[in-house]
Amino acid sequence: MEYVTALLQPENLQPLFVVFFAAFVQAITGFGLVILAAPMLMLFFSAKETILITLITAICSNTLQTGLVYKDADVKLVRYLVLGAVAGLPIGLFFYHSFSNTMLKILISVAILAFLVISHWLRLHFQKTKKKSLITGVLSGFFYTTTGMGGIPLILYTTHMNMSPKMMRGTSILYFFFGNIFSCLAFYLSGTDFFYAGQQVLYLLPGLFMGLGLGHIIFPYVPIVIFRRLVFALLYIACFYSIYAALS
């Protein structure tokens, strides 16, 4: 009863709706949980706590989804991505512990904005190779421990190669499963305190479960193109507002 009462408080209910929507998007597209949730959750938590909260939430999400999409994943690609990510994690940790919350908030927002601009305006095309996959993994590992958003390099890589939406969805979720676990392990080994973040995640789990469940149910019926345009618009608004709030 105390949990339900606390859950219905505005300070917990608003972040829950953010996670619900972000989880709904990830269930449909294979990505979006952290990229969408991070700039909005920074309205309620500090940048450093937001990174930890989104990582723990993402682990819960990917654990639930991996069994459903594993058969669709490019396992060989995931293997190279994970190897690269392990190499990039320590570099990102240095920036995480060196930067202030304000600097991290700006960095996260600018990273998302750069991702959006590149996705919209540059006509990129990648051929899948071992070298490119490892480099993408290194960049992803760096972003994981710097901003909590290891998906940015992966999405840019996989959306600009000949990969079906179904395989992209499965590959992304499987990679995030391992990437998030290794990222949390790296934070833990560096002495990061997860207590507060873990407490907040307990209040976000109902939103996560409902968003994932609803997303998987309506996945076959949603017009992905229109939905992604709406998500991109919300991301632009959230990023510009985060930068404005950090500088004001």
RADALIN-V936213 format. One record per backbone hydrogen bond with DSSP energy under -0.5 kcal/mol. CO is the residue of the C=O (numbers start at 1). NH is the residue of the N-H. If there is no record, write none. Layout:
CO,NH / CO,NH
//
This chain:
1,5 / 2,6 / 3,7 / 4,8 / 6,9 / 9,12 / 9,13 / 10,14 / 12,16 / 13,17 / 14,18 / 15,19 / 16,20 / 17,21 / 18,22 / 19,23 / 20,24 / 21,25 / 22,26 / 23,27 / 24,28 / 25,28 / 25,29 / 26,30 / 32,36 / 33,37 / 34,38 / 35,39 / 36,40 / 37,41 / 38,42 / 40,43 / 41,44 / 41,45 / 46,50 / 47,51 / 48,52 / 49,53 / 50,54 / 51,55 / 52,56 / 53,57 / 54,58 / 55,59 / 56,60 / 57,61 / 58,62 / 59,63 / 60,64 / 61,65 / 62,66 / 63,67 / 65,68 / 65,69 / 66,70 / 69,72 / 69,73 / 70,73 / 73,75 / 74,78 / 75,79 / 76,80 / 77,81 / 78,82 / 79,83 / 80,84 / 81,85 / 82,86 / 83,87 / 84,88 / 85,89 / 86,90 / 88,92 / 89,93 / 90,94 / 91,95 / 92,96 / 93,97 / 94,98 / 95,99 / 100,104 / 101,105 / 102,106 / 103,107 / 104,108 / 105,109 / 106,110 / 107,111 / 108,112 / 109,113 / 110,114 / 111,115 / 112,116 / 113,117 / 114,118 / 115,119 / 116,120 / 117,121 / 118,122 / 122,124 / 129,133 / 130,134 / 131,135 / 132,136 / 133,137 / 134,138 / 135,139 / 136,140 / 137,141 / 138,142 / 139,143 / 140,144 / 141,145 / 142,146 / 143,147 / 143,148 / 143,149 / 144,148 / 148,150 / 149,152 / 150,154 / 151,155 / 152,156 / 153,157 / 154,158 / 155,159 / 157,160 / 158,161 / 160,126 / 161,163 / 164,168 / 165,169 / 166,170 / 167,171 / 168,172 / 169,173 / 170,174 / 171,175 / 172,176 / 173,177 / 174,178 / 175,179 / 176,180 / 177,181 / 178,182 / 179,183 / 180,184 / 181,185 / 182,186 / 183,187 / 184,188 / 185,189 / 186,190 / 187,192 / 188,191 / 192,194 / 194,198 / 195,199 / 196,200 / 197,201 / 198,202 / 199,203 / 200,203 / 200,204 / 201,204 / 201,205 / 204,208 / 205,209 / 206,210 / 207,211 / 208,212 / 209,213 / 210,214 / 211,215 / 212,216 / 213,217 / 214,218 / 215,219 / 218,221 / 218,222 / 219,222 / 222,224 / 223,227 / 224,228 / 225,229 / 226,230 / 227,231 / 228,232 / 229,233 / 230,234 / 231,235 / 232,236 / 233,237 / 234,238 / 235,239 / 236,240 / 237,241 / 238,242 / 239,243 / 240,244 / 241,245 / 242,246 / 243,247 / 244,248
//
